[in-house]
């Protein structure tokens, strides 16, 4: 059991693994990190301290934020698909009204495997490997991928039907990403995504037929530091001045986990 110094309020900041699980649940329900403090039984400053002292708790906070984002995205999508289609009248603050017609969107299309994945050289991972399906790097059997930290590039060809649905934007939804993603379509760099939702409009970059999708994903240094801590010093590729990460530190989620979807969003111009 790990302990942290007392927070300014005077109550002891005793850390337990179940606190991470509780924070994920609370944040998924829409509570802020500060709002979780009283329900966990600690001062808000303690939660921020735990993020620096306990990598597993930092990962839990990120997972909680992602779960909250996913919940509300899916909720809003369910509302839109279940009742938004139809004719409406918008009334503005100046009293004017405008008609608005909402039409049904095309169903999303999953971009499934196989994915070609290239890892940065010199970091212990194979130069190139095929993922039959997207998964967290820490779940892979290869030790070099399990403990990889750095950039990996995912490549996949996907098809866009012709003709493209008139008036609809094409949205690329990457699903779960750990931690940063840079997206290119047909060689054109579109955006760098660093927080959920990992979505972007790719309408201007796609063309009917085959398209090349490339996603550069970069994670944190935690997993390589943990892997190196188990190796002899002469075999390590990383070093830190203080042992904040050890061979027993939990690995943090890494890579493109998905699922990846193409989504269509109807656009309407108000006249």
PyMOL commands that set and color helices and strands:
alter all, ss='L'
color gray80, all
select helices_A, chain A and resi 17-28+33-40+44-53+55-83+137-139+143-146+222-229+233-235
alter helices_A, ss='H'
color red, helices_A
select strands_A, chain A and resi 2-4+13-15+86-91+97-102+109-110+115-119+128-131+151-160+168-173+176-178+180-185+188-193+199-201+209-218+255-258+261-266
alter strands_A, ss='S'
color yellow, strands_A
deselect
rebuild
show_as cartoon
